[in-house]
């Protein structure tokens, strides 16, 4: 069953988690103050806010949270203040699905953005690769890899998280 309404529920935000799998892509946290057990009702919820459809994980760096979601034929990369959930910036772009795409598992986005240096990178469902300034959300560059690589026959959409190899800010 697809996740049709992604909600953000933030519990704690002490360590940076700038990409899928964490700082080293190994899903290990070096936080020293993790609870050994939770209260029966769970940890205290600081805030919740609805977004759109999507399966993008949330990444964090220095008190900011970043994720992606979809509403209709547009995808969004959003930056939120971790303490309050307040939108700091939001970048929307056209991302209509290709006619033969099978979205029975959800229309995405399926990948997770990555923060590197002063930039944030994302890949949308149809292969649109974006590089934004992580502070302002302004586009530095973009590339439609779906169009370039002829991905009109892409069945389930792009799901790979970007992996920057060097940063020029």
KAGI-V79598 format. One record per backbone hydrogen bond with DSSP energy under -1.0 kcal/mol. NH is the residue of the N-H (numbers start at 1). CO is the residue of the C=O. Records with the same first field share a line. If there is no record, write none. Layout:
NH->CO ; CO
This chain:
6->52
8->49
10->47
17->60
22->19
25->22
27->21
42->39
46->10
49->8
51->6
53->70
54->3
55->109
59->66
60->17
61->64
64->61
65->80
66->59
67->78
69->76
70->53
71->74
74->71
75->93
76->69
77->91
78->67
79->89
80->65
81->86
82->63
85->81
88->79
89->79
91->77
93->75
95->73
101->98
102->155
106->103
114->121
115->18
116->119
119->116
120->132
121->114
122->130
124->128
127->124
129->143
130->122
131->141
132->120
133->138
134->118
137->133
140->131
141->131
143->129
145->127 ; 143
148->144
149->145
151->146
154->151
158->125
